[in-house]
Amino acid sequence: MFEDIGDILTLPDIEFLLCIGKNTALDLIHSGELAAFRVGKQWRISKTALIEFTKKRKN
């Protein structure tokens, strides 16, 4: 499913891939459901974190 994406994703990438809005994406990050880190003022999400998040959501 995620073979065609890079190893590090931006917040807009996550919004597009999960079909969610910016506020929902930020809520997931702030709640700890989706692991992320900051580079300056921008959020970055690893491909691994996205895969783990989707696995948890499936169950």
GINORDA-V115429 format. One record per pair of residues at least 12 apart in sequence whose ideal C-beta (glycine too) atoms are under 8 Angstrom apart, sorted by the first residue. I is the first residue (numbers start at 1). GAP is how many residues later the second one is. If there is no record, write none. Layout:
BEGIN
I:GAP + I:GAP
END
This chain:
BEGIN
1:53 + 2:15 + 2:45 + 2:48 + 2:49 + 5:12 + 5:42 + 6:41 + 7:39 + 7:40 + 8:36 + 8:37 + 8:38 + 8:39 + 9:35 + 9:36 + 9:37 + 9:38 + 9:41 + 10:32 + 10:33 + 10:34 + 10:35 + 11:14 + 11:15 + 11:31 + 11:32 + 11:34 + 13:32 + 14:20 + 14:31 + 14:36 + 17:33 + 26:17 + 28:25 + 29:14 + 29:16 + 33:20 + 33:23 + 34:15 + 34:16 + 34:19 + 35:14 + 35:17 + 35:18 + 36:13
END
